[in-house]
Amino acid sequence: MTSRSDVAAMIDHTLLKPEATRADVDALVVEAKELGVLAVCVSPSMLPITDPGELVVATVVGFPSGQVKPEIKAAEAKRAVADGAAEVDMVINIGQALSGDYEAVEADIRGVVEASGDALVKVIIESAALTDERIVEVCRRAEAAGAGFVKTSTGFHPSGGASAHAVSLMRETVGDRLGVKASGGIRTAAAAEEMITAGASRLGLSGSAAILAELTV
């Protein structure tokens, strides 16, 4: 079993519910500091974070559908970075991936990467909605476009969230060149451990406290 401190160092403590308030985000930041996690991930409207301390600040763009014009997605990323985001989790246009238009997928990702400057870009591929072959190709395109991570899921898609199979396939595709973030439906320490074993280097969790409470130092 991975230690509590090791898992905490991989967590993006996340609050992306549309009904979240500023007070909810403030509470999230306080909890994240107490838990000792790596990062907080919030909606772009909640930026800037007043007092992030040592926390990495992450946000999302084109979220959750990915069905946003590329130039709007890029502009959203640029504004988010200006508002203090050090990491940008972007959703691909899933319809383009499903129709095999990988050139458009890659161009969409590249636009966000370029707009994000020095910020780390994580590419949400919505793995549960894709075949293995499409997962592999989208991961390849994310790498070609200059992204730093590939990420399984938004957590909002009806097809489901992260799976160990998808994480393993993503890790196999990108090797050690990119990070792999597992997100969506990870609610227990056992599930988190399964994702880490499969190759995840980052975890997107909303229930971080409960998961970490199951682990030993």
C-alpha positions as MATLAB code, in Angstrom:
seq = 'MTSRSDVAAMIDHTLLKPEATRADVDALVVEAKELGVLAVCVSPSMLPITDPGELVVATVVGFPSGQVKPEIKAAEAKRAVADGAAEVDMVINIGQALSGDYEAVEADIRGVVEASGDALVKVIIESAALTDERIVEVCRRAEAAGAGFVKTSTGFHPSGGASAHAVSLMRETVGDRLGVKASGGIRTAAAAEEMITAGASRLGLSGSAAILAELTV';
ca = [
       0.000    0.000    0.000;
       1.286    3.452   -0.946;
       1.891    5.670    2.075;
      -0.419    8.511    3.009;
       2.252   11.124    2.325;
       3.028    9.684   -1.101;
      -0.633    9.672   -2.091;
      -1.173   13.202   -0.745;
       1.690   14.410   -2.934;
      -0.210   13.151   -5.994;
      -3.621   14.669   -5.254;
      -5.415   17.468   -7.065;
      -8.047   18.265   -4.410;
     -10.986   19.074   -6.648;
     -14.211   21.069   -6.522;
     -15.906   21.513   -9.889;
     -19.590   21.223   -9.012;
     -21.588   23.948  -10.783;
     -23.300   24.877   -7.512;
     -20.007   25.525   -5.707;
     -19.719   28.917   -4.039;
     -16.710   31.067   -3.235;
     -17.067   29.998    0.390;
     -16.919   26.354   -0.723;
     -13.691   27.029   -2.597;
     -12.203   28.852    0.381;
     -13.030   25.817    2.523;
     -11.482   23.518   -0.083;
      -8.217   25.467    0.058;
      -8.133   25.331    3.856;
      -8.776   21.589    3.790;
      -6.141   21.050    1.088;
      -3.525   22.778    3.242;
      -4.495   20.699    6.270;
      -4.318   17.471    4.250;
      -0.960   18.328    2.716;
      -2.057   17.602   -0.863;
      -0.242   18.891   -3.920;
      -2.886   20.983   -5.637;
      -6.402   22.342   -5.731;
      -8.468   22.218   -8.916;
     -11.363   24.666   -9.233;
     -13.518   26.222  -11.920;
     -11.952   29.187  -13.745;
     -14.593   31.571  -12.385;
     -13.177   30.909   -8.909;
      -9.742   32.269   -9.822;
      -7.666   33.849   -8.495;
      -7.316   31.884   -5.262;
      -6.875   34.396   -2.449;
      -4.218   32.565   -0.435;
      -3.043   29.315   -2.025;
       0.105   29.133    0.056;
       2.274   26.286   -1.246;
      -0.597   24.665   -3.135;
      -0.438   24.326   -6.898;
      -3.483   26.014   -8.439;
      -5.164   24.126  -11.256;
      -8.289   24.865  -13.257;
     -10.315   23.467  -16.154;
     -11.126   24.776  -19.620;
     -13.722   23.644  -22.132;
     -15.259   21.854  -19.172;
     -17.023   19.473  -19.048;
     -18.190   18.881  -22.631;
     -15.123   19.914  -24.637;
     -17.516   21.238  -27.274;
     -16.074   24.740  -27.333;
     -14.544   26.542  -30.289;
     -10.749   26.113  -30.173;
     -10.091   29.839  -30.008;
     -12.475   30.186  -27.049;
     -10.818   27.271  -25.259;
      -7.415   28.863  -25.811;
      -8.661   32.255  -24.609;
     -10.117   30.618  -21.505;
      -6.747   29.023  -20.790;
      -4.886   32.294  -21.278;
      -7.223   34.097  -18.885;
      -6.959   31.293  -16.319;
      -3.170   31.506  -16.309;
      -3.373   35.275  -15.952;
      -5.638   34.659  -12.959;
      -3.023   32.480  -11.280;
      -3.513   28.960  -12.621;
      -0.254   27.012  -12.810;
      -1.998   24.010  -14.388;
      -4.768   23.820  -16.980;
      -6.901   20.698  -17.398;
      -8.526   20.941  -20.830;
     -11.260   18.731  -22.261;
     -10.780   17.523  -25.807;
     -13.588   17.720  -28.340;
     -14.750   14.156  -27.786;
     -16.925   14.182  -30.899;
     -13.858   14.875  -33.017;
     -12.056   11.938  -31.428;
     -15.014    9.636  -31.988;
     -15.217   10.658  -35.639;
     -11.487   10.103  -36.122;
     -10.622   13.749  -36.765;
      -7.367   13.555  -34.852;
      -5.814   16.496  -36.674;
      -8.514   18.724  -35.198;
      -8.026   17.149  -31.763;
      -4.305   17.838  -31.898;
      -4.798   21.412  -33.118;
      -7.276   22.064  -30.305;
      -4.786   20.814  -27.709;
      -1.906   22.755  -29.243;
      -3.906   25.961  -29.107;
      -4.424   25.564  -25.374;
      -0.782   24.597  -24.805;
       0.424   27.702  -26.626;
      -2.071   29.951  -24.832;
      -1.063   28.530  -21.456;
       2.569   29.627  -21.677;
       4.601   28.013  -18.919;
       1.552   26.450  -17.256;
       1.265   22.665  -17.306;
      -1.521   21.396  -19.579;
      -3.375   18.184  -18.750;
      -5.542   16.772  -21.533;
      -8.827   15.205  -20.425;
      -9.643   12.504  -22.964;
     -12.851   11.084  -21.397;
     -11.422    7.590  -21.665;
     -14.640    5.743  -20.803;
     -16.227    7.145  -23.975;
     -13.374    5.970  -26.230;
     -12.193    2.639  -27.578;
      -8.686    1.495  -26.723;
      -7.508    2.468  -30.186;
      -8.899    5.968  -29.807;
      -7.389    6.335  -26.334;
      -3.973    5.502  -27.749;
      -4.285    7.895  -30.683;
      -5.583   10.786  -28.585;
      -2.723   10.301  -26.119;
      -0.262   10.372  -28.996;
      -1.820   13.576  -30.267;
      -1.689   15.159  -26.818;
       2.024   14.427  -26.636;
       2.612   15.752  -30.145;
       0.776   18.958  -29.224;
       3.073   19.588  -26.257;
       0.842   18.656  -23.332;
       2.407   17.586  -20.044;
      -0.264   15.132  -18.918;
      -3.112   13.016  -20.171;
      -6.110   12.647  -17.858;
      -8.855   10.049  -17.882;
     -12.072   11.870  -17.183;
     -14.065   14.934  -16.219;
     -16.128   12.941  -13.744;
     -19.257   14.331  -15.395;
     -19.646   12.036  -18.417;
     -22.367    9.342  -18.231;
     -19.976    6.726  -19.632;
     -18.077    6.743  -16.353;
     -14.803    7.868  -14.819;
     -11.329    6.439  -14.451;
     -10.517    2.766  -14.898;
      -7.295    0.930  -14.218;
      -7.386   -0.431  -17.762;
      -7.512    3.060  -19.291;
      -4.776    4.356  -16.984;
      -2.536    1.414  -17.877;
      -3.125    1.951  -21.590;
      -2.449    5.659  -21.301;
       0.772    5.043  -19.372;
       1.887    2.451  -21.903;
       1.291    4.968  -24.694;
       3.058    7.991  -23.189;
       5.763    6.131  -21.272;
       7.563    8.336  -18.787;
       7.414   11.335  -21.105;
       4.043   12.592  -19.855;
       2.156   12.343  -16.607;
      -1.067   10.360  -16.313;
      -3.879   11.682  -14.142;
      -6.691    9.407  -12.998;
      -9.868   11.277  -12.160;
     -13.533   10.471  -11.811;
     -15.160    8.010   -9.429;
     -12.128    7.348   -7.216;
     -13.680    7.202   -3.758;
     -11.616    4.736   -1.704;
      -7.972    4.189   -0.851;
      -8.146    0.834   -2.644;
      -9.365    2.522   -5.828;
      -6.615    5.131   -5.560;
      -4.021    2.411   -5.062;
      -5.348    0.565   -8.094;
      -4.897    3.677  -10.249;
      -1.369    4.270   -8.943;
      -0.424    0.667   -9.629;
      -1.812    1.006  -13.161;
       0.462    3.980  -13.792;
      -1.221    7.134  -12.523;
       1.136    9.859  -11.356;
      -1.633   12.229  -10.294;
      -5.095   11.704   -8.798;
      -8.072   14.014   -9.162;
     -10.144   13.562   -6.006;
     -13.069   15.325   -4.403;
     -13.091   12.989   -1.400;
      -9.417   13.363   -0.553;
      -9.894   13.509    3.215;
     -11.755   10.217    3.424;
      -9.237    8.453    1.176;
      -6.212    9.760    3.054;
      -7.817    8.805    6.363;
      -7.672    5.174    5.228;
      -3.908    5.313    4.738;
      -0.990    5.149    7.141;
       1.811    7.705    7.214;
];
